[in-house]
Amino acid sequence: MSGIKRKTLWIFYTISAMYWFSLYSYGSVLSNHASSLGADVVMIGTIAGSYGVAQLILRIPIGFLSDRVQNRKYFIGAGILFCLISGIGLGLSPTPEYMLVFRIMAGIGATSSIILPGYMTETFDEMDSHHAMGNMSASFKLGRTAAIIIGGFIAQFVGSKWAFLAGGIAAGLCLIPWMFLPLDRKHEEKVHRSTREILSVIKDRDLYMSSVIMIFFQFAVFATTYTFTPIMARDMGVSDAMIGILTAVFTIMGVLSAMLSGRIMKRKFGPKKTVLGAFLGSAISFAIMPFTSNPVQLYIMQALVGFSMGFILPVMMAQGLKNIGLGMKDTAMGYLQAIYGLGIIGGPFFMGMVVRYASIEIGYMMVAAVCATGFIVTFIYGKEDRKNGLAKY
């Protein structure tokens, strides 16, 4: 790879990290900040879950348009702009209703992230795909982890609204390296594919089954880690800075298990047993979590949840995309993420309803039941000994 190409690659990694920093700088304070503005538990769940609404609606058409038009750089730039607007808007919101609007805009910003893998594979096509995706994944997880920790400390020592504003500022700064990205190359044989051919991707069994299984994953994560676990921690007297660390623990442990999923777990136990074990471990951890009596116990359970759930996403993402041709990757990724966006929407909302009318303990038991359902669906999906089944992957 030439020196210019290598420099462009590092610009891309920087954009990937800053992109996700802008969306997660306030991840640990969102719920408590909304509460401080007067939001009840249902409204808190609605604000958190609204992040998935735009993704559910827009990811399929954006993926489709990206595959057709192939101007991925501009899709990425539009996503960064929405991250900028949403971060500033959330920080300056005077009421929960304003937060809801700007949180939806954050979801629009996140929607364009599906373009990043396609841009990378087209622009740096001489790189080994697994190596390239691994580096990109590391860059956005680094950005997300740094955002959660730094955002927590900003909220602690400057004020919670500044955690949101930091995300908007990061998005604004991200536009600087974005300007130096080259346009991705067009491939005429892909541009002229018919709409029917491109949309046929959603008929792939492995793609839609992976999407369904990841609904349970996202339901659990957004109902707890990014919504009600910070509230539980605050009620125990944990500071904003340490709540940021608590949320980061989930991400860090997820990075560790994601690395193990491809190198050890899938090879030794197979993808089916890996995902089944992940759902089982998550269900047990979520069932225990609301009964912890001090912050140390809560941190331990958060680490176990992060480690367990970290196995699910990389295995099912690879499973869902393994039959998809290069010219349809963005469409497939859009479909996959749109479907599992149902979990992002439903998890916080239903959790808020359960907490309002029952208790937070019952809410976490509901999440444990969702993980148990994911276990059952995965078992059924992987039961058939077939070429494209989870058992054979």
C-alpha positions as CSV (number, residue, x, y, z in Angstrom):
1,M,0.0,0.0,0.0
2,S,1.4,3.4,-1.0
3,G,2.2,6.1,1.5
4,I,-0.7,8.3,0.4
5,K,-3.2,5.3,0.6
6,R,-1.9,4.5,4.1
7,K,-2.4,8.1,5.2
8,T,-5.9,8.1,3.8
9,L,-6.6,4.9,5.7
10,W,-5.6,6.5,9.0
11,I,-7.8,9.5,8.2
12,F,-10.7,7.0,7.7
13,Y,-9.9,5.4,11.1
14,T,-9.9,8.8,12.7
15,I,-13.3,9.6,11.2
16,S,-14.7,6.3,12.3
17,A,-13.6,6.9,15.9
18,M,-14.8,10.5,16.0
19,Y,-18.1,9.6,14.4
20,W,-18.9,7.2,17.2
21,F,-17.5,9.5,19.9
22,S,-20.1,12.1,18.9
23,L,-22.9,9.6,19.4
24,Y,-21.8,8.1,22.7
25,S,-20.2,11.0,24.6
26,Y,-23.5,11.3,26.5
27,G,-24.4,7.6,26.6
28,S,-24.1,7.3,30.4
29,V,-25.9,10.5,31.3
30,L,-28.8,10.6,28.8
31,S,-31.3,9.0,31.2
32,N,-30.4,11.0,34.2
33,H,-30.2,14.3,32.3
34,A,-33.7,13.6,30.9
35,S,-34.9,12.9,34.4
36,S,-33.5,16.2,35.6
37,L,-35.6,18.0,33.0
38,G,-38.7,16.3,34.4
39,A,-39.1,13.2,32.2
40,D,-40.7,10.2,33.9
41,V,-39.6,6.6,33.3
42,V,-41.8,6.1,30.2
43,M,-40.6,9.3,28.6
44,I,-37.0,8.4,29.5
45,G,-37.5,5.0,27.7
46,T,-39.1,6.8,24.7
47,I,-36.2,9.2,24.4
48,A,-33.7,6.4,24.6
49,G,-35.6,4.2,22.2
50,S,-36.3,7.0,19.6
51,Y,-32.7,6.6,18.5
52,G,-33.8,3.4,16.7
53,V,-36.8,4.9,15.0
54,A,-34.9,6.7,12.2
55,Q,-32.7,3.6,11.8
56,L,-35.7,1.4,11.4
57,I,-37.2,3.7,8.7
58,L,-34.1,4.9,6.9
59,R,-31.4,2.2,6.9
60,I,-32.8,0.1,4.2
61,P,-33.4,3.0,1.7
62,I,-30.0,4.6,2.6
63,G,-28.2,1.2,2.1
64,F,-30.1,0.8,-1.2
65,L,-29.3,4.3,-2.5
66,S,-25.6,3.9,-1.4
67,D,-25.3,0.7,-3.5
68,R,-27.0,2.4,-6.5
69,V,-25.3,5.8,-6.4
70,Q,-22.0,4.9,-4.8
71,N,-21.2,8.4,-3.5
72,R,-20.5,7.0,0.0
73,K,-18.4,10.0,1.1
74,Y,-21.4,12.3,0.9
75,F,-23.6,9.9,2.9
76,I,-21.0,9.8,5.6
77,G,-20.7,13.6,5.6
78,A,-24.5,13.9,6.0
79,G,-24.4,11.5,8.9
80,I,-21.7,13.6,10.6
81,L,-23.8,16.7,10.2
82,F,-26.8,15.1,11.9
83,C,-24.5,14.0,14.7
84,L,-23.4,17.6,15.1
85,I,-26.9,19.0,15.1
86,S,-28.3,16.4,17.5
87,G,-25.4,16.7,20.0
88,I,-25.8,20.5,20.3
89,G,-29.5,20.3,20.3
90,L,-29.6,17.7,23.1
91,G,-27.3,19.7,25.2
92,L,-29.4,22.9,24.8
93,S,-32.8,21.2,25.1
94,P,-35.0,22.9,27.8
95,T,-37.5,20.1,28.0
96,P,-37.7,16.3,27.5
97,E,-39.8,16.8,24.4
98,Y,-36.9,18.7,22.7
99,M,-34.6,15.9,23.8
100,L,-36.9,13.5,22.0
101,V,-36.6,15.4,18.7
102,F,-32.8,15.7,18.8
103,R,-32.4,12.1,19.9
104,I,-34.3,11.0,16.7
105,M,-31.8,13.2,14.8
106,A,-29.0,11.3,16.5
107,G,-30.6,8.1,15.1
108,I,-30.5,9.6,11.6
109,G,-26.8,10.3,12.1
110,A,-26.2,6.8,13.3
111,T,-28.0,5.5,10.2
112,S,-25.3,6.6,7.9
113,S,-22.7,4.5,9.8
114,I,-23.8,1.6,7.7
115,I,-21.9,3.2,4.8
116,L,-18.5,3.0,6.5
117,P,-17.8,-0.7,5.9
118,G,-18.8,-0.4,2.2
119,Y,-16.7,2.7,1.7
120,M,-13.7,0.9,3.3
121,T,-14.0,-2.3,1.2
122,E,-14.3,-0.3,-2.0
123,T,-11.6,2.3,-1.3
124,F,-9.0,-0.1,0.3
125,D,-9.9,-3.2,-1.7
126,E,-6.3,-4.5,-1.7
127,M,-6.5,-5.0,2.1
128,D,-7.5,-8.4,3.6
129,S,-11.2,-7.9,4.4
130,H,-11.0,-9.5,7.9
131,H,-8.0,-7.4,8.8
132,A,-9.7,-4.2,7.5
133,M,-12.9,-4.8,9.3
134,G,-11.1,-5.7,12.5
135,N,-9.2,-2.4,12.4
136,M,-12.3,-0.4,11.6
137,S,-14.2,-2.2,14.4
138,A,-11.3,-1.4,16.8
139,S,-11.4,2.3,15.8
140,F,-15.1,2.8,16.4
141,K,-15.0,0.9,19.7
142,L,-12.1,3.0,20.8
143,G,-14.0,6.1,20.0
144,R,-17.1,4.8,21.7
145,T,-15.2,3.8,24.9
146,A,-13.3,7.1,25.1
147,A,-16.6,8.9,24.6
148,I,-18.4,7.2,27.4
149,I,-15.5,7.7,29.9
150,I,-14.7,11.3,28.9
151,G,-18.4,12.2,28.7
152,G,-19.0,10.9,32.2
153,F,-16.1,13.0,33.6
154,I,-17.4,16.1,31.7
155,A,-20.8,15.6,33.2
156,Q,-19.3,15.2,36.7
157,F,-17.0,18.3,36.6
158,V,-18.6,20.6,34.1
159,G,-22.3,19.6,33.8
160,S,-24.3,17.0,32.1
161,K,-25.3,19.2,29.2
162,W,-21.7,19.5,28.2
163,A,-21.5,15.8,27.7
164,F,-24.0,16.3,24.8
165,L,-22.3,19.4,23.5
166,A,-18.9,17.5,23.5
167,G,-20.5,15.1,21.1
168,G,-21.7,17.9,18.8
169,I,-18.2,19.5,18.9
170,A,-16.6,16.2,18.1
171,A,-18.8,15.8,15.1
172,G,-17.9,19.3,13.9
173,L,-14.2,18.5,14.2
174,C,-14.8,15.2,12.3
175,L,-15.8,17.2,9.3
176,I,-12.2,18.4,8.9
177,P,-10.7,15.0,8.2
178,W,-13.8,14.0,6.2
179,M,-13.0,16.7,3.6
180,F,-9.7,14.8,2.9
181,L,-11.4,11.5,2.1
182,P,-11.4,10.6,-1.6
183,L,-14.5,9.7,-3.4
184,D,-15.0,6.0,-3.6
185,R,-14.6,4.3,-6.9
186,K,-17.7,3.5,-9.0
187,H,-18.2,0.1,-10.6
188,E,-20.4,0.2,-13.6
189,E,-21.5,-3.4,-13.3
190,K,-23.0,-2.6,-9.9
191,V,-24.6,0.7,-10.8
192,H,-26.8,-0.9,-13.3
193,R,-28.2,-3.7,-11.2
194,S,-32.0,-3.7,-11.1
195,T,-34.0,-2.7,-8.1
196,R,-35.4,-6.2,-8.0
197,E,-32.0,-7.8,-7.8
198,I,-30.8,-5.5,-5.1
199,L,-34.0,-5.8,-3.0
200,S,-33.9,-9.6,-3.3
201,V,-31.2,-9.6,-0.7
202,I,-33.8,-9.5,2.0
203,K,-34.9,-13.0,1.0
204,D,-31.7,-14.5,2.3
205,R,-32.6,-16.8,5.2
206,D,-29.4,-16.2,7.1
207,L,-29.7,-12.5,6.8
208,Y,-33.2,-12.2,8.2
209,M,-32.7,-14.8,10.9
210,S,-29.6,-13.0,12.1
211,S,-31.6,-9.8,12.1
212,V,-34.3,-11.3,14.2
213,I,-31.8,-12.8,16.7
214,M,-30.1,-9.4,17.1
215,I,-33.4,-7.8,18.0
216,F,-33.2,-9.6,21.3
217,F,-29.6,-8.4,21.7
218,Q,-30.4,-4.7,21.1
219,F,-33.6,-4.9,23.2
220,A,-31.5,-6.0,26.2
221,V,-28.6,-3.6,25.7
222,F,-30.7,-0.4,25.2
223,A,-33.2,-1.3,27.9
224,T,-30.4,-1.6,30.5
225,T,-26.9,-0.4,29.7
226,Y,-27.9,2.8,27.9
227,T,-31.1,3.6,29.8
228,F,-31.9,2.1,33.2
229,T,-28.6,0.8,34.6
230,P,-27.3,4.4,34.9
231,I,-30.4,5.2,36.8
232,M,-29.9,2.2,39.1
233,A,-26.3,3.4,39.7
234,R,-27.3,6.9,40.5
235,D,-29.8,5.6,43.1
236,M,-26.9,3.8,44.7
237,G,-25.0,7.2,44.9
238,V,-22.6,6.6,42.0
239,S,-21.2,9.8,40.5
240,D,-21.6,10.8,36.9
241,A,-17.9,10.1,36.2
242,M,-18.2,6.6,37.7
243,I,-21.4,5.9,35.8
244,G,-19.4,6.7,32.7
245,I,-16.9,4.1,33.8
246,L,-19.7,1.7,34.5
247,T,-21.0,2.0,31.0
248,A,-17.5,1.8,29.5
249,V,-17.0,-1.5,31.4
250,F,-19.8,-3.0,29.3
251,T,-18.1,-1.8,26.1
252,I,-14.6,-2.9,27.1
253,M,-15.7,-6.4,28.1
254,G,-17.7,-6.6,24.9
255,V,-14.5,-5.8,22.9
256,L,-12.7,-8.6,24.7
257,S,-15.4,-11.2,24.0
258,A,-15.8,-10.0,20.4
259,M,-12.0,-10.7,19.9
260,L,-12.4,-14.1,21.5
261,S,-15.6,-14.9,19.4
262,G,-13.7,-15.2,16.1
263,R,-10.3,-16.4,17.4
264,I,-11.3,-19.0,20.0
265,M,-15.0,-19.5,20.7
266,K,-16.3,-20.0,17.1
267,R,-13.4,-22.2,16.3
268,K,-13.6,-24.4,19.4
269,F,-17.4,-24.4,20.1
270,G,-18.9,-23.3,16.9
271,P,-21.1,-20.2,16.3
272,K,-24.3,-21.9,17.6
273,K,-22.9,-22.8,21.0
274,T,-21.1,-19.5,21.3
275,V,-24.4,-17.5,20.8
276,L,-26.4,-19.8,22.9
277,G,-23.9,-19.5,25.8
278,A,-23.9,-15.7,25.4
279,F,-27.7,-15.5,25.7
280,L,-27.7,-17.8,28.6
281,G,-25.0,-15.9,30.5
282,S,-26.8,-12.6,29.7
283,A,-30.1,-13.9,31.0
284,I,-28.6,-15.0,34.3
285,S,-26.7,-11.8,34.7
286,F,-29.7,-9.6,34.0
287,A,-31.8,-11.6,36.5
288,I,-29.3,-11.0,39.2
289,M,-28.4,-7.3,38.5
290,P,-31.3,-5.5,40.1
291,F,-30.8,-7.3,43.3
292,T,-27.2,-6.0,43.8
293,S,-26.9,-4.0,47.0
294,N,-23.8,-1.9,46.3
295,P,-21.8,-0.4,43.4
296,V,-19.1,-3.0,43.4
297,Q,-21.6,-5.8,42.8
298,L,-23.2,-3.7,40.1
299,Y,-19.9,-3.3,38.3
300,I,-19.2,-7.0,38.5
301,M,-22.6,-7.8,37.0
302,Q,-22.1,-5.1,34.3
303,A,-18.8,-6.7,33.4
304,L,-20.4,-10.2,33.1
305,V,-23.3,-8.8,30.9
306,G,-20.8,-7.0,28.6
307,F,-18.6,-10.1,28.3
308,S,-21.6,-12.4,27.5
309,M,-23.4,-10.1,25.1
310,G,-20.1,-9.2,23.3
311,F,-20.1,-12.6,21.6
312,I,-23.5,-12.1,19.9
313,L,-23.0,-9.2,17.5
314,P,-19.9,-10.2,15.6
315,V,-21.0,-13.8,15.1
316,M,-24.5,-12.9,13.9
317,M,-23.3,-10.0,11.8
318,A,-20.9,-12.3,10.0
319,Q,-23.6,-15.0,9.7
320,G,-26.1,-12.5,8.2
321,L,-23.7,-11.1,5.6
322,K,-21.9,-14.3,4.5
323,N,-24.1,-15.0,1.5
324,I,-24.3,-11.4,0.3
325,G,-22.4,-10.2,-2.8
326,L,-20.1,-7.1,-2.6
327,G,-22.5,-4.9,-4.6
328,M,-25.3,-5.5,-2.1
329,K,-23.4,-5.1,1.2
330,D,-24.8,-1.7,2.0
331,T,-28.4,-2.8,1.2
332,A,-27.9,-5.9,3.4
333,M,-26.3,-4.0,6.2
334,G,-29.2,-1.5,6.1
335,Y,-31.8,-4.3,6.2
336,L,-29.9,-6.0,9.1
337,Q,-29.7,-2.9,11.2
338,A,-33.2,-1.6,10.4
339,I,-34.7,-4.9,11.7
340,Y,-32.6,-5.0,14.8
341,G,-33.6,-1.4,15.4
342,L,-36.9,-2.8,16.6
343,G,-35.0,-3.8,19.7
344,I,-33.4,-0.4,20.2
345,I,-36.9,1.2,20.1
346,G,-38.8,-1.5,22.0
347,G,-36.2,-2.2,24.8
348,P,-36.2,1.2,26.5
349,F,-39.9,1.9,25.9
350,F,-41.2,-1.4,27.4
351,M,-38.6,-1.2,30.2
352,G,-40.0,2.2,31.1
353,M,-43.6,0.9,31.1
354,V,-42.7,-2.0,33.4
355,V,-40.7,0.2,35.8
356,R,-43.6,2.6,36.0
357,Y,-46.3,0.0,36.6
358,A,-44.3,-2.6,38.4
359,S,-40.7,-2.2,39.5
360,I,-37.1,-2.1,38.1
361,E,-36.6,-5.6,39.4
362,I,-39.5,-6.9,37.3
363,G,-38.1,-4.9,34.4
364,Y,-34.7,-6.6,34.5
365,M,-36.5,-10.0,34.8
366,M,-38.3,-9.1,31.6
367,V,-34.9,-8.4,29.9
368,A,-33.7,-11.8,31.2
369,A,-36.8,-13.4,29.6
370,V,-36.0,-11.6,26.3
371,C,-32.5,-13.1,26.4
372,A,-34.0,-16.5,27.1
373,T,-36.2,-16.1,24.1
374,G,-33.1,-15.2,22.0
375,F,-31.6,-18.5,23.3
376,I,-34.6,-20.4,22.1
377,V,-34.8,-18.8,18.7
378,T,-31.0,-19.3,18.2
379,F,-31.4,-23.0,19.1
380,I,-34.2,-23.5,16.6
381,Y,-32.4,-21.6,13.9
382,G,-29.2,-23.6,14.4
383,K,-30.9,-26.9,14.8
384,E,-31.0,-27.9,11.2
385,D,-27.8,-29.5,9.9
386,R,-27.8,-27.5,6.6
387,K,-25.2,-25.8,4.4
388,N,-26.3,-22.3,5.3
389,G,-27.5,-23.0,8.8
390,L,-25.8,-21.6,12.0
391,A,-24.7,-25.2,12.9
392,K,-22.6,-25.4,9.7
393,Y,-21.3,-21.8,9.6
